[in-house]
Amino acid sequence: MTENDAQNLGYAGDISPKEAWQKLVDDPRTVLIDVRTPEEWSWVGTPNLDDLDRDLYFVPWAFFPNMAQNPGFVDQVQSEASPKSDTPMLFLCRSGVRSVHAARALTDAGFTACYNITCGFEGDPNENGQRGKTSGWKVDGLSWNQK
């Protein structure tokens, strides 16, 4: 992706779940922020970064059931993850839509390395409308757990 492409997106770029995992492996400054709802974390599961000895940050972009946007999102990311302006931040949601908004919001707040994880945790729906069957963190075989 070129710098011009990133400027057109409004954030640093899109990366696959596998690329996100590799970025977490390669760069200890990188943070993963799951922007789904607490209900999704509980019902569907979350990435597991234990093998990397890394923290996963949970900051919802919106709130269930009406999916109203979290007005304190940027402040909560700053408080939870304590990023510097050039900290690589990877944003994950269910399918890669809310995470685009999250990456743009943090970019607008002055951060320069905000990435959307395409396909998200569960990916796109299949022909039967089921997620978690075609793409995403779980389908890519990346570590996750459910509590």
C-alpha positions as CSV (number, residue, x, y, z in Angstrom):
1,M,0.0,0.0,0.0
2,T,1.4,3.4,-0.9
3,E,1.3,6.5,1.3
4,N,-1.3,8.0,-1.1
5,D,-3.5,4.9,-0.7
6,A,-3.3,5.2,3.1
7,Q,-4.2,8.9,2.9
8,N,-7.3,8.1,0.8
9,L,-8.4,5.5,3.4
10,G,-7.9,8.0,6.3
11,Y,-5.7,5.5,8.2
12,A,-2.4,3.6,7.7
13,G,-4.0,0.7,5.9
14,D,-5.7,-2.7,5.9
15,I,-4.0,-5.9,7.0
16,S,-5.1,-9.5,7.1
17,P,-5.5,-11.3,10.4
18,K,-2.3,-13.3,9.7
19,E,-0.4,-10.1,8.9
20,A,-1.7,-8.6,12.1
21,W,-0.4,-11.6,14.1
22,Q,3.0,-11.3,12.4
23,K,3.1,-7.6,13.2
24,L,2.5,-8.5,16.8
25,V,5.3,-11.1,16.7
26,D,7.8,-8.8,15.0
27,D,7.2,-5.4,16.7
28,P,6.8,-5.4,20.5
29,R,5.4,-1.8,20.3
30,T,2.3,-3.0,18.4
31,V,-1.0,-3.2,20.2
32,L,-4.2,-5.1,19.4
33,I,-7.4,-3.4,20.2
34,D,-10.7,-5.3,20.0
35,V,-13.5,-2.9,19.3
36,R,-16.4,-5.3,19.5
37,T,-19.0,-5.2,22.2
38,P,-18.6,-6.9,25.6
39,E,-21.4,-9.2,24.5
40,E,-19.4,-10.3,21.5
41,W,-16.2,-10.9,23.6
42,S,-18.2,-13.1,25.9
43,W,-20.4,-14.9,23.4
44,V,-18.0,-15.3,20.4
45,G,-14.5,-15.3,22.0
46,T,-11.5,-13.1,21.8
47,P,-8.0,-13.3,20.3
48,N,-5.5,-15.0,22.7
49,L,-2.1,-13.3,22.9
50,D,-0.8,-15.4,25.7
51,D,1.8,-17.1,23.5
52,L,3.2,-13.7,22.6
53,D,3.1,-12.5,26.3
54,R,1.1,-9.5,25.1
55,D,-1.9,-7.6,26.3
56,L,-5.2,-7.4,24.3
57,Y,-7.1,-4.2,24.8
58,F,-10.9,-4.1,24.9
59,V,-12.5,-0.8,23.9
60,P,-15.9,-1.0,22.3
61,W,-16.6,1.2,19.3
62,A,-20.3,0.9,19.9
63,F,-22.7,-0.5,22.5
64,F,-25.2,-3.3,22.2
65,P,-28.1,-3.5,21.5
66,N,-28.7,-0.3,19.6
67,M,-25.0,0.0,18.5
68,A,-24.7,3.6,19.5
69,Q,-21.2,4.9,19.0
70,N,-19.0,5.0,22.1
71,P,-18.4,8.8,22.6
72,G,-15.4,8.2,24.7
73,F,-13.7,5.7,22.3
74,V,-10.5,7.7,21.5
75,D,-10.0,8.7,25.2
76,Q,-10.5,5.1,26.3
77,V,-7.9,3.8,23.8
78,Q,-5.5,6.4,25.0
79,S,-6.1,5.5,28.6
80,E,-6.1,1.7,28.2
81,A,-3.3,1.2,25.6
82,S,-1.2,4.4,26.4
83,P,0.0,4.6,22.8
84,K,2.5,7.1,21.5
85,S,1.7,8.9,18.3
86,D,3.6,6.4,16.2
87,T,2.6,3.2,18.1
88,P,1.3,0.6,15.6
89,M,-2.3,0.0,16.6
90,L,-4.3,-2.9,15.1
91,F,-8.1,-2.6,15.3
92,L,-10.3,-5.7,15.2
93,C,-14.0,-6.1,15.1
94,R,-16.4,-8.8,13.9
95,S,-15.9,-8.3,10.1
96,G,-13.6,-5.4,9.5
97,V,-16.2,-2.5,9.4
98,R,-16.2,-1.0,12.9
99,S,-12.4,-1.4,13.0
100,V,-12.2,0.9,9.9
101,H,-14.0,3.6,11.9
102,A,-11.8,3.0,14.9
103,A,-8.6,3.3,12.8
104,R,-9.9,6.6,11.2
105,A,-10.9,8.0,14.6
106,L,-7.4,7.4,16.1
107,T,-5.7,8.7,12.9
108,D,-7.9,11.9,13.2
109,A,-6.7,12.2,16.8
110,G,-3.0,12.4,15.6
111,F,-1.9,8.8,15.6
112,T,0.1,7.7,12.5
113,A,0.1,3.9,12.5
114,C,-3.6,2.8,12.8
115,Y,-4.5,-0.4,10.9
116,N,-7.8,-2.1,10.2
117,I,-7.7,-5.9,10.3
118,T,-9.7,-7.0,7.3
119,C,-12.3,-9.7,7.8
120,G,-12.2,-9.2,11.6
121,F,-12.6,-11.9,14.1
122,E,-15.4,-13.8,12.4
123,G,-15.2,-12.7,8.8
124,D,-17.8,-12.3,6.1
125,P,-20.9,-14.4,6.1
126,N,-21.2,-17.5,3.9
127,E,-24.0,-18.2,1.5
128,N,-26.1,-19.3,4.5
129,G,-25.5,-16.0,6.4
130,Q,-23.1,-17.7,8.9
131,R,-20.0,-15.9,10.0
132,G,-16.8,-17.7,11.1
133,K,-16.9,-20.1,8.1
134,T,-15.1,-18.2,5.3
135,S,-12.6,-15.7,6.6
136,G,-11.3,-13.9,9.7
137,W,-9.1,-14.4,12.8
138,K,-10.7,-17.7,13.8
139,V,-10.8,-19.2,10.3
140,D,-7.1,-18.3,9.8
141,G,-6.4,-20.6,12.8
142,L,-5.0,-17.8,15.0
143,S,-5.0,-18.3,18.7
144,W,-8.3,-17.4,20.4
145,N,-10.3,-18.4,23.5
146,Q,-13.8,-18.1,24.8
147,K,-14.7,-17.5,28.5
